[in-house]
Amino acid sequence: MRFWQRVAKKHNLRFVLEGIEDEDDDATADDLDIDLRQGYYYGKPHLLKIHSDDPDQ
């Protein structure tokens, strides 16, 4: 994990940890200093509305 964090930082990329399923996974992400996370622990997946898709705009 640390290797990929360094690669992302070197190339100015965001590093996202996926698959956070429970409090233990979240604590591990804390231990690894990973700020961007996603998974069922935070909520079910849903589609985001993109403004350019809105015909009224």
Backbone as CSV, one residue per row, in Angstrom:
resi,resn,N_x,N_y,N_z,CA_x,CA_y,CA_z,C_x,C_y,C_z
1,MET,0.817,-1.174,0.000,0.000,0.000,0.000,0.876,1.259,0.000
2,ARG,1.884,1.261,0.806,2.758,2.442,0.897,3.434,2.722,-0.457
3,PHE,3.798,1.642,-1.162,4.405,1.811,-2.487,3.471,2.602,-3.402
4,TRP,2.196,2.190,-3.462,1.246,2.853,-4.347,0.956,4.280,-3.894
5,GLN,1.007,4.517,-2.595,0.860,5.889,-2.104,2.000,6.764,-2.625
6,ARG,3.213,6.238,-2.592,4.369,6.998,-3.084,4.270,7.252,-4.586
7,VAL,3.840,6.244,-5.340,3.679,6.404,-6.787,2.648,7.494,-7.076
8,ALA,1.521,7.447,-6.389,0.478,8.455,-6.597,0.997,9.851,-6.270
9,LYS,1.695,9.971,-5.165,2.222,11.278,-4.766,3.237,11.791,-5.790
10,LYS,4.111,10.904,-6.249,5.140,11.284,-7.219,4.524,11.826,-8.505
11,HIS,3.396,11.259,-8.905,2.755,11.638,-10.164,1.560,12.579,-9.955
12,ASN,1.464,13.144,-8.748,0.374,14.083,-8.426,-1.003,13.490,-8.703
13,LEU,-1.190,12.236,-8.286,-2.461,11.541,-8.449,-3.127,11.372,-7.090
14,ARG,-4.423,11.250,-7.109,-5.150,10.966,-5.873,-5.100,9.469,-5.608
15,PHE,-4.937,9.122,-4.347,-4.896,7.719,-3.942,-6.165,7.424,-3.152
16,VAL,-6.997,6.520,-3.670,-8.274,6.190,-3.039,-8.239,4.735,-2.596
17,LEU,-8.560,4.507,-1.337,-8.664,3.140,-0.827,-10.113,2.702,-0.952
18,GLU,-10.338,1.649,-1.725,-11.684,1.128,-1.949,-11.926,-0.091,-1.077
19,GLY,-13.182,-0.402,-0.860,-13.545,-1.624,-0.155,-13.560,-1.496,1.354
20,ILE,-13.779,-0.292,1.865,-13.884,-0.123,3.316,-15.242,-0.686,3.725
21,GLU,-15.226,-1.801,4.439,-16.463,-2.507,4.775,-16.859,-2.381,6.242
22,ASP,-15.906,-2.069,7.110,-16.233,-2.021,8.536,-15.277,-1.096,9.280
23,GLU,-15.478,-0.985,10.572,-14.677,-0.083,11.401,-13.198,-0.458,11.388
24,ASP,-12.901,-1.752,11.318,-11.501,-2.191,11.272,-10.807,-1.702,9.998
25,ASP,-11.505,-1.800,8.858,-10.942,-1.294,7.599,-10.700,0.208,7.687
26,ASP,-11.645,0.914,8.287,-11.513,2.361,8.431,-10.321,2.707,9.317
27,ALA,-10.130,1.945,10.391,-8.989,2.169,11.284,-7.672,1.890,10.562
28,THR,-7.652,0.868,9.719,-6.450,0.566,8.940,-6.121,1.725,8.006
29,ALA,-7.141,2.285,7.367,-6.925,3.443,6.497,-6.378,4.620,7.303
30,ASP,-6.868,4.787,8.528,-6.322,5.829,9.412,-4.845,5.581,9.672
31,ASP,-4.510,4.338,9.990,-3.115,3.980,10.284,-2.199,4.239,9.091
32,LEU,-2.740,4.086,7.891,-1.964,4.284,6.664,-2.028,5.727,6.154
33,ASP,-2.705,6.594,6.890,-2.852,8.009,6.499,-3.498,8.173,5.129
34,ILE,-4.516,7.367,4.864,-5.247,7.457,3.604,-6.517,8.261,3.852
35,ASP,-6.629,9.389,3.158,-7.760,10.286,3.372,-8.958,9.984,2.476
36,LEU,-8.708,9.538,1.256,-9.794,9.262,0.321,-10.141,7.785,0.380
37,ARG,-11.403,7.509,0.760,-11.839,6.122,0.970,-13.256,5.952,0.442
38,GLN,-13.560,4.721,0.061,-14.937,4.424,-0.303,-15.249,2.986,0.044
39,GLY,-16.510,2.728,0.286,-16.945,1.385,0.613,-18.294,1.397,1.310
40,TYR,-18.848,0.215,1.524,-20.165,0.085,2.139,-20.204,0.601,3.575
41,TYR,-19.058,0.719,4.213,-19.016,1.263,5.573,-19.580,2.684,5.595
42,TYR,-19.398,3.410,4.511,-19.853,4.801,4.426,-21.236,4.934,3.798
43,GLY,-21.689,3.908,3.107,-23.008,3.953,2.488,-23.056,3.128,1.219
44,LYS,-24.273,2.904,0.745,-24.467,2.146,-0.485,-24.064,2.998,-1.684
45,PRO,-23.611,2.358,-2.759,-23.262,3.112,-3.970,-24.505,3.793,-4.558
46,HIS,-24.306,4.944,-5.147,-25.389,5.634,-5.836,-24.806,6.493,-6.954
47,LEU,-25.636,6.777,-7.924,-25.201,7.596,-9.051,-25.228,9.065,-8.658
48,LEU,-24.236,9.780,-9.119,-24.191,11.221,-8.907,-24.691,11.921,-10.158
49,LYS,-25.511,12.930,-9.972,-26.007,13.688,-11.110,-24.936,14.684,-11.538
50,ILE,-24.600,14.644,-12.802,-23.618,15.564,-13.361,-24.384,16.722,-13.988
51,HIS,-23.990,17.934,-13.668,-24.722,19.110,-14.129,-24.897,19.143,-15.638
52,SER,-23.926,18.696,-16.394,-24.034,18.737,-17.852,-25.114,17.793,-18.369
53,ASP,-25.559,16.827,-17.533,-26.621,15.906,-17.927,-28.012,16.484,-17.679
54,ASP,-28.093,17.626,-17.020,-29.370,18.238,-16.670,-29.861,19.076,-17.857
55,PRO,-30.965,18.686,-18.501,-31.437,19.420,-19.686,-31.905,20.840,-19.362
56,ASP,-32.197,21.131,-18.108,-32.660,22.464,-17.719,-31.518,23.448,-17.525
57,GLN,-30.297,23.005,-17.639,-29.161,23.912,-17.437,-28.436,24.161,-18.723
